[in-house]
Amino acid sequence: MGVDDKNMSFTVGREEIISPDVLRLMDELSDALETITGSSGRLSFSLDDLSGPGSLLAVARDGGGDAIGCGVIRPLDAGTAEIKRMYARDTGRGIGTAILAYLETQASGMGYHTIRLETRRVNQSAVAFYLAQGYGIIPNYGRYMGRAEAVCFEKKPV
């Protein structure tokens, strides 16, 4: 998937190998989350999550090939995917929206009928982003049950 406008040209696609620049992006995300929420999110995601069936790493790259955003799908159960490690280095340029749309399309093609994700309530920009993308707030699931600081979302991909 390519995006080309007067502000920025980038592509979003699946990558099989986590390159050093993608690892740096994930570290940037962890640092930003630590600042915003007090938790880096590192404990709720492992790179091993990408090695199993039903998982996918999406990376946005600029015209020069540099990683500028990423997102991951991992299975929760046979029909439900979870999005993890969503990050765009530059906000307001459509990178996050493009990554999310790519992940939703891929999830649907992989047979997932539901997509879920979690963020922290205090991360108001992420909460607003997911609501604007058509995600609805649901009761906390899995490891987030009983955790008042977490807010969980769900969407049925088209």
Steps between C-alpha positions, in 0.01 A plus 500: 500500500647834399417852606630797309406857572677833500603456864635149504532189290504164672405136458356250746567131464562171673853423612620157605815612681519761772777728379708723728307812391170333593646400838594867548141601420370255760747642753377854417144380558596347835673822607199710396259268683718515811479880492124512433375210710779401740529159329704418190270220385801271456355239735187450289684420175783268407674473164417128526137602441596551136631147447166320527234450237245777472753772586612785280737796519405806294756773441461843345807620312569842357623566148858441614414160648519606865251347743258770620221290653403149595225278633451133582214253481511196725227242560291505815288206384397341169287797391644790698820694435663744736686808382823578683790741460311756288727799451560781254804719547326807355141556604244675285634377167279195452767244584313348794174497305669324207666241726173430679308468170766260372483289817119488480507390136762236571313375807183457298694314231650275767151398616470720807148631556586715802790729584575608855756725659580674826649832594513701819218741582753775567624469139221725374646542151499121447148470644376775266683342204340157545154648555542706181597180312172332594613298800255463785586477867437153644538343844864432576613156383779259589789647695321838510199379700468685829754763397337842524787670317437293186239564232427229244360538149345274237414524133366260241718538187326544168 
